[in-house]
């Protein structure tokens, strides 16, 4: 098997930090603050939508565009973040993103109408889309290959726990204060991030030199066609995934047009970018085997994480009567396990105790098994079982992201790190959107299936059915209902039980499908090329 060797070059960002007397961990914590804030915002507003609808006098379906507009803007800007950071400078671009995100959070909070909040959310999504990729590039350049695993452990905690904390925090804020504070809490965090970034974060010397060289030679040209194709294609596919089930997928002419335009633009963009001298997205990086396989697993990671984080609170609130904050607390044990064990995974990789490929394979298997475990739950399952299942899932994710990121950068040169970070986050983001669309569609279709199948087995002449109706009606009559009202209420209660049971079965099918998909994907990890952890990066490709 071919071996790719990674050599630790004299890292320019780390050297600059050392010259300034800055500990690399200070840089890591600084850039993680804003990324955590942005990822928190992807889920924190979800539970507040009914309150926002009431406060603005709009329907729930209308205010769901608050989520859609943010995700669309995020999807558009995310793949272009590497190119934009090269145009404006990584530090300048990162601070501009934080500033835009913070200012637009304020306007979201004071918005007097839905139109204003939608405009603010688009701008907020543009600002937020550049944070995670730039942070990842900064971490890669700040830490030498031998110590990157520990930095990625911190990044893992941020990207996994933030979406899980969002619904809990959003529910608590909405219940105790006002939905507008869901956006206002970003302001102090954004200001702290701006101050710390300005003081501690610096562009790598080689990165700054490269920017200066290409500007002097006039090679840094704006790829207008590439930007337009990627922006339009990403926007259309994000709308398709977010609104598909609401608009009946391909039964809607609007969704059909979104699909045609989205696929057409992105397909054209791939061919255009492959032949462009300075592409917005460098798809040529996907020719590198380890990087391509890693991006596949970033997609798998996004599907599982966002699908489960969306499903579990929905199941608990709809079927078990949990409050938003109580449902969110079920996600807590998973976040705790990840926070506790992600640094352990980093040490296992860093000290070369377990090869990243083997650790990632085991992590993917554990995540897949956790989804299959969920699929056996019923309406009598209690908090403890859900919390333990989430902890098992957290065990898998704790050892998932660190080796995955090490594999992703194992065959890349330092000059490729910036463009690589955009692609990895691009695939993770699309995985999340696909995962949410998948469970939204499958849960509804499978509920219809189970309801039809179960209903066919409930013949009106069934003795068990009639006994249930009569006993319920008798109980209600004994507590003051008239005979007619008692019988009607008894049938209503039976239908509610049928609905809850079939809805649970539908959600369990979603867990089973994602679990099987994850387990099938696991062996692909073994196709990665072997490499020495902590060795030198290749000079180029």
N, C-alpha and C positions, 0 to 999 in steps of 0.2 A: 504494500500500500504506500502511495506517495506520501511524503511527509513535508508539511509546510512549517517552516521554522520562524518563530517570532523573536526578533532581537530588540532589546530595549534601547531605542535611540535616546540621545540626550533630549528629553522632552522640553520643547520651548516654553510651553505654558508653565510647567512646573519650575523650570529654571527662572522664569520671570517672577513667579510667586516667591521663590526662595530668595531672589535678589531683593524683593520688597519685604522680606521677612514674614511672608504670609503662609500659614499652614494650609496644605491642600484641602484638609477637611473643612476649613473655614469657607473655602470656595465651594466645596460640595454642598454644605448646608445652605449657603447663600442662594445658590441656583435652585435648590430643591424646594425652597419656600414658595416661590412663585408657581412652580410646576404643580406642587400639591394644591395650591389655591385654584389653579385652572382646572385640574382634574376633579376637584371637589365640586366645581361649578357645573360639570357635565351632568351631575345627578341631584344636586341639592335642590333645584327648582321643581323637580318632578312632583314631589308630594304637595307643593304649594299651588299647583295649577288650579284646583277648584277655588281656592281663596282669591287667586289673581283674577279668575273669571268673574267672581262675585264683585270684587273691588273695582274692576273696570267695566262691569256691565256687559260682558261678552259671554258667548257659549263656551263650553269646555273644548269643543272641537276647534274653535277659533284660537283659543289660547295655546293649544298644542303647537302652534307655529312658533311659539317662544322657544321650544326645544329644537324644532326643525331648522329655524333660521341660524341658530348658534352652530348646530352640527354641520350645516351646509357651508357656512363661512369657515369653520374649522377645517373641513375636508378640502376646501379650495386652497387655503394658505399653507397647510401643513407640508405638502410635497415640495413647495417652493421655498421653504424656510432656509434651506442650505444655500440656495442661489442668492436669496435676499440678504443673508448674513454676509455673504461674500461681497455683495455690492456695497452695503452700508457699513460693514465691519460687524463682527460677531457681537461684541459688547454693546455697540450702538443699537443694533437691531434688537437685541434681547431687552435692553432698557426701554426702547420704543414700544415693544410688545407689552411689557409690564405696565408702562404708563397708559397706553391705550386701553388695556384691560381694566385698569383701576378707574380711569375717568368714565368709561362707558358703564361700569358697575354703578357709579353714582347716578348716571342718567337713567339706568334701568330702575333704580330705586325710587326716583322722583317722577317717573313717567306718568303723565296724566291720562294717557290713552294707550290702547293696544298698538296703534301705528308707531308711536314714539318708542315704545319698549322693543318693538320688532327691529326698528332701525338701530337702536342701541345694541341689541343682541347680535346683529350682523357684525357691527364694528367690534364688539366684545369677542366674537368668535375669531375675527381676523387677528386680534391681539393675542388671544389665547393659543391659536394654532402654532405660533412660532416658539412657544416656551419649551415644550418637552423635547423636540429635536435638538434645539440649541443647547439645552442643559446636557443632553446625552453626549453631544460633541465636546462640550467643555469638560465633562468628566473624563472622557477618553483621552483628551489632550493634557489634562491636569495630572493624571496618575499614570505612571509607567505600566506596561503590560503586567508586570509581576504583582502590582497592587490594585489593578482595576477591579478585581472581583469584589473587594470590600466596598468600593464606591458604588458599584452596581447593586450591592445589597441595600444601600440607602435608597437608591432610585427605585428598587423593587418595593420597598415599604411604602414609598410615596404613591406609585402608580396603582398599587393593589388596594391599599387601605383608603385612599381618598374617595374613590367611587362608592365604597362600602359605608363610609362615614357620612357621605352626602345626605342620603334619605333620613338618617337619624337626626342629624343636625338641622336639616330643613324642617322636619316635623316638629322638633322641639322649638325652633325659632317661631314657626307659624302658630303653634299652639299657645305660646307664652307671650309673643310680641306681635309682630305684623309681618306679612309676606315681604314687605319692602326691605326688611333687615337681612333677608336672604342674600341680597345684592350689596347692601351697605357694609357687611362684614369684610368684603374684599378690600375696602379702601385702606384701613390701617395696615393690612398685610402687604398690600401693594406698595405703600409708602416705605415700609421697612425694607422690602425687597429692593426698591430703587436705591435707597441709601447704602445698603450693604453691597449691592452689585457695583455701584459707582466706586466704592472704596476698595473692594477686594478682587474683582474680576478683571482680567486683562486678556487681550487677544494674544495668541502665541506669536512669537517673533517671526516664525516661518509663514504663518498665515497672513500677518500684516505685510510681509515682504512680497508674498505672492500677489496680494491685492494691489500693491504698489506697482509691481512689474506689469501685470495685465492691464492696469489703467494707463501706464506710461506707453505701452505698446498698442493701445487701442483695441485690445482683444476682448475686453469685458463689454460685449454688446448685449443689448436687450433682446431676448428671444421672444418677441411679441406674439408670434404665431403659436409657439409652444405654450406660453402663459395662457393665451386665450383658449386653446384646446383643452389644457389640463383643468383650467378653472371651470369652463362650461361643462366638461365631462364629469368632473368630480361633483359639481353642484347638482347636476341632473340625476346621477346615480344615488347621491345621498337623499335627495327628495324621494326618489323611487323606493329606497329601502325604508325610509321613515314614514312615508304616507301610503305605501303599497297596500297594506291590509285595510286601512281606513277607506281607501278608494276602490277596493275590490280588485287589486292588482291589474291583470291584463283585460279585465272587464271594463276598465276605464280608459278612454282615449287619451286622457292626460298622462296616465302612467305609461301607456304605450309610447307616447312621444318622448317621455323622460328616458325610457329604455333605449330607444333608437338614437336619440341625440347623445346620451351618455356613452353608450358603447361605441358609437361611431367616432365621437371626439377622442376618447381615450385610446382607441385602436390607432387612429391617425396620429395621435400624439406620440405613441411608442415609436412608430416608424420615423416620424419627424425628429424626435430627440436622439434617436440612434445615429442619425446622419448630421446632427448639428455640432459644430465645433465647441460650443460652450452651452450645453443643454441645461434647462431648468432642473430636470430630473435626469440623473445619469443612470439609465436603465442598463448600461453596459456592465455595471457592477454585479448584476444578476447572473453574469456569465461565470462568476467566481462561485464555486460549488458551495463552500461553507456559508457564504453570505446568502445565497439563494435559499438554502435549506433553512437557515435561521429565520429568514423572512416568512417562510411558510409557517414556522412555529410561532412567530409573532402574531400571525393571523389566527392560528389555533388558540393562542393565549387570549386574544381579544374576544373571540367567540365565546369561550368558556367563562371568562371572568365577567363580561358585561351581561351575558345571558342569565347567569346565575344570580348576579347582583340585582338584576331587574325582577327575576322570577320569584325569588324567595320572599321578599317583602310583600309582593302582590299575593302570593299564596296565603301567607299568614294573615294579612289584613282582610282578604276576601273570604277565606274559608274558616279561619280560626278566630276571627274577631279581634286580632291584635291591633293596638294603636300603632301609628307610624313609628313612634319612638321605640315601642316594644319590639316591633318587627325588625327594626334596624339593629337592636341589641343582639338579635340572633346572629348577625354577621360579625359581632365583636370577637368571639373566640377565634375565628379564622384570621382576623386582622392581628390579634395578639400572637398567634402561632407564627405568622409571617414575620412580625417584628422581632420575635424571639429567635427564630431559626434562620432567617435570611443571612445574618452575619456568620452563622455556623457554616452554611453552604458556601459562603465566600471564602472562609478559611480552608474548607476541604479542597476547594479549587486552587486557592493561592498557595497552599503548602503541598500541592500536587499529591494529596492523599487519594483523591478520586478524580479520574479524568472527566472534564466537563461533559463529554459525550455520554458517558455511563451515568453520570448524575442526572443529566437532562432526561435520558431514557427512563430512569426510575421515577423521576418527578412526573413525567407525562403519564406513566402508568398509574401512579397514585391519584392524579387528578381524574383520569378516566374512571377508575374504580369508585371514586367518591361520587361521581355522577350516577353510576349504576346503583350505588347505595341509596341515594336520594329516591330513585325510581321505585323503591319498595315501600315508601311511606304510605300511610292512610290517614283518615280523618281523626283517628285517635292518637296519632303521633304527638308527643309533647315537646315542650321547649328544649329539654335536655337532648333529645335525639337530633333535632334540627341543629342545635348548637354544636354537638359532637361531629355531625356530618360536615358542617362548615369548617370545623377545626381540621378534619381529615383533608378537605379540599385545600385549606391553608397550608397544611403540611406539604402537599404537592407543589403549590405555588411558591413556597418558601425556598425550594430547591430548583425552581423552574427558570426564573428570569436571569439569575447570575450566570450559570453555565451557558445559557442561550446567548447572552450578550457577549461573553468571551468567545464563543464559537463564531458569532457574527463578525467580529473584528479580527479573527485569528489570521486571515489571509490578506488583510488590507494594509496599505501603507498609510502613514500619518496624513498624507495629502488627501486621502480618500475618506477620512473619518467624517468630515463635515457633510459631504453628500450622502454618506451611508446612513447617518442619523436620521435624515429626512425620510429615506426609504423605509427604515425599520419602523418608525412611528406611523408612516403612511399605511403599512400593512396591519399594524396593531389597531389603528383607528378604524380601518375598513373591517377588520375582524369583529370589532365591537358593534359596528352598525349592522353587519350581517347577522351576528348572534341575536341581537334584539329583534330584528325583522323576522328571523327564523322562529323564535319562540312565540312571537306575537301571532304569526300565521299558523304555525303548527298547532298551538294550543286551541285556537278557535276551530280549525278544521277537525282536529281529533275530538274536541268536545261534541261537535255535531255528529261525528261518527259514533261515539260511545252513547250519546243520547238516543240516537235512532236504534242502535243495537239493543240497548237496555229497555227502551220503550216497547220494542217488539216482543220482549219477553215478559212484559207486564200486561197480560190480557185482562180486560175488565172483569172477566169471570173468575180470575185467580182467587182462590180461597185466602191465600196469605195477604193479598192486596185488600180484599174486602174486610178481612179481620182487622187489618191495620187502620183502615178508614173508620170502621165502626168503633174501635176502641178509642181512637183519637177524638172522634165526634162525641162519644159518651163522656170522655174526660172534660171536654170543653163545655158540654151541656151542664155538667155538674158544677161548673164554675161560672154559670150565668149566661152562656150563649143560647140563642134560640136553636131549634133543631136545624133549620135551613142554614143559618150562619155557621153552625158547628160543622156540618157536612162540607160546606164550601171551604172553611178554614182547614179542615182535615185534608182535602184534596190539595189545597195550596201548600200545606206543610209537606205533603208527599212529593209534590213537584220540586219544592225547594231542596229536599233531600236528594232527589234525582239530579238536580242541577249541580249541587255541590259535589256529589260523587263523581259525576261525569267530568266536571271541570278539574277535579283532582287527578283523575285518570289521564286527562289531556296533558296536564303539567308533568305528570310522571313519565308520559311518553316523550316529552321534550327532554327531560333529564336522560332518559335511556338513549335517545338518538344522539345527543351531544356526547354522552359517555362512549358509545360505540365508535363515533367519529374520532374521538380523541385516542382511543386504544388502537384503532386502525392506523392512525398517523404515527404512533410511537416508533415503530421500526425504522421509519425514514431517518431518524436521528443517526442510525448506524451507518448511513451512507456518507456522512461527513468525512472529509480527509483528515488524516491524523496530523496533529501539530503538537509542538512542545509549549506548554503553558509557561508564560513568563519569558519566552525567548524573544528573538528579534522579529520585528515586522519586516516584510519584504519592502524593498525600496520602491517598488512600483509594479504596475501590471501593464 
